[in-house]
Amino acid sequence: MPTHSLLNSYPTCYKVPKKYALVLSCVDARLLDDLVSFLDHDNLTNRYYHVTLPGASLGLTEKWMDDDPTVPNDDTPDAPEEPQPKKSSECEPCYVFNLGEQFARWRLTFIDQVRAAIILTKGQLSDVYIVQHEDCGAFREFIKKDSSDLPDGKEIKMHKEYAEALIRDITTCFECSYSPKDNHGKVIQKEMPNLHAFYMDLRGKVTHLSTDPEDPADPLHSMRNQPKTPKKKTPPKKKPA
């Protein structure tokens, strides 16, 4: 067992997965061993499918458009004409990156990975872990959210908002988008997996970002606990006299 688990305390406010889990985390290499230690602590060794994307949940919903300074709003004046490109000898190192197109591809990739996990587990995907982390370079580079510029508490709040935006999306679209259908058109997994959001600091300490799903203060509580509309019973047909 990795020694990190002896140094860190992990949250216990949720039930650990009993079947298979899908883990979404960032590509940042600094916390890979800490992530494995955390998952080992949750008894997930050899029982999880791992998806890595820059920023984890960053580009998987439209939440990023609220924070990206380059996305115009109705009050933003028309942008000035772009200057003519310099000659190759005058160009500074740069990269071309259309966030909207790139994030759309990442979202499709994530949905495909969830669908694949459901197929491979034969509908036994019981949990999804969304693991955000401190000092994320993707947030800094793509939407200009530098952790060193954020006041105390703002960084973890920001990651919580992004993770919960993804949780809302999975909750709303699970059966129609995330769960594949078999050859007969039946959804392979109707039961939505338990959704968890976590935040890991640079020392490997893990905070559970989602509140108790049974707590009415949880913003997703009403979505998870919507009363089912009772089916109307058809009155029996009267036999002819």
N, C-alpha and C positions, 0 to 999 in steps of 0.2 A: 504493500500500500504506500502511495506517495507520502512523504513526510509532511507535506503542506497541510494535510488533514489534521495533523496533530497541533498545528500552529493556529489554525483558523476555526472559529465557531461558525456554523452554518444555520440558516433559518430552519425552523421546525413547525411553522404555522400552516403547513399544508400536508396532505397525504402524499407519500412517495408513490411513484408509479408501480403498479403491480404487473404491467405487461410491457409493451414497447413504448419508447418515447422518440420524438424527433426534437433535436436540439438545434436552434438557430443561434449562431454567435458571429462575432466580427472576425475578420481575417487577421487581426493584430496578433503577432507572434509572441508578444510579451507575456500573455496570460494563458498560454495553451496548457502548461503543466498544472496551473491552478484550476483551470476549467475541468481537466480530467480528474483531479483530486475531488472537486466538488461533486461531479457526477458519480464518482466511485462511492462517495459518502452517501449518496441517494440510492445506492444499490443498483446502479444502472450499467455496471461493467458488462460489456458485450450485449447490451440491450437497448442501444439507441442509434438512431440515424443522425448523422451530423451534417448540417448545412452551414457553410460560412459565406457571408457577404459583407462587404465593407459597411460598417455602421450597423450591422445586424438588421434591425427593423427600419433603418433610416429611409431607404428608398422604396419600401414596399406598400406604402399608402400615399395619399396626396398630402399628408401632413407636412412634408418637406416644403411644399409651396408656400406655407404660411411663414417660413423662416428664411427662405432663400432670397437674398437681397437683389438678385438679378431678375426675379419674377415680377413683372409690372402689375400694378393694380389700376383701378379706374382713375385714381388721382395722379398717376405717374405721367409726366409729359412725354411726348414722343422722344425716343432716343436720337441723339445726333447721328449723322452719317458716320459710318466706320471709316477710319483712315485707310488709305491705300496700303496694301502689304509692302513691307520692306523687302529689299533684295536678300537672298539667302545669306549673304555675308554679313548683313546688318541685323538679322533676326536673333532675338534672344531665345533661349530654350523655352519651349511651351508645349502644351498638349491641347488637342481639340476634344471637348467632352460635352456632349449635349445631355444635360441631366435628365430631361424629360424622357428622351429615348432610352438612355441607359437604365434609368430606374424602372421603366416599363419592362425592359428585358429581365431585370433582376426579379421583378414581381412574378413574371411568368415562370422563371426558373424556380422560385420558391414554391409556387403552386404545384409545378410539376414534381418537385421533390416530395411534397406532402402526399400527392396522389400516388407516387411510386411507393412510398412507405406504407400507405394503406393497402396497396395491392400486395406488396411483399409480405406483410403481416396478416394478410387475409382478413382485413377489417379489425385488427386488434391493436390499433394505435391508440393508446390510452391517454397519452400526455404530450403536450408541446411545451418546450422550454424556450423562452426568448431571453437571451443573456446579453445585456448591454454592459458597457464598461467605462471606466474613468479615462479621461484624456484621449478620447477617440479621434484619430487623425481624419477619418472620413467626415465627421461632423465639422472639423476644422477646415478641411480642404474644399468640401462640396457646398456647404451652406454657411461657411464663415463663422462657425460657432466654436471659438477657441476656449478650451476649459480654463486657461489662465486668465481670461478676461471676464469670466462669469463669477458673480458674487456667490458667497457660501449658500449651499442648498439649491442653487439654480441649476447646476449641471445634472444632479440626480433627478430633479423635477422634470427637466427637459427629456431625459431618457425615459422616464416613466410615461410621459405623454406620448412619445413615439411608440413605445411598446404597447401601450393600451390602445392606441389607434389601430395597431395590427391585430390586437385581440378582438376589438370590435369588428374588424373586417372579417376575421375568421368566424366569429360568432354569427355574423349576419349572412355570410356567403358560403358557409361550410358545405351544405348539402348541394348547392347549385354549382359551386366552383372548385372546392377543395377535394370533395369525395368523388372518386371516379365511379363509372357505372360498368356493370358487367355486360356480357354479350346479349343479355335479355333486357337491357335498359334499366336494371335495378341498381340503386345506389349501393355500393359495396359496404360502406360504413355509415349508418344513419346516426349513431350516437357520437356527438361531438366530443373530442378529447378534452381533458382538463387542460386549461391554458394558464401558464405561469410566466410572470415577467420577473427578471432578476437584474441586479446591478452589481458588478464586481469592481472593487477599487484596485489600485495597482499593487497592493499587498495580498490580493486574493480574497479579501473579505467579501462575503456575498450578502446582499440585502434583497429580501423578497419585496418587489415593487407593488404587486397586486395585493389589495386588501382581501380579507376573508370573503369568499364568494357568498357566504350566508349573511354577511353584514349588509344591511340596507344602505349604509353609507358608501358602499362600493358602487362606482358609476356604472358598472356592468351588471349589478345585481338585478335590476329590472329586466334586462335582456335575457339573463340566464333563467329567471324565475317567472317568466310570463305564464299566466294560467292558460292551460289548454282549453280551447273552445270546445264545449261538449257537442258531440254529434247529435243532430236532431233525429229522434226515433220516428221512423215511419209507422203510422198507425196501421194495425193489421187490416187487411181487406175484409170487408163484411161478406160472408157467404150469402149467395142468393137464397131467398126464402123458397 
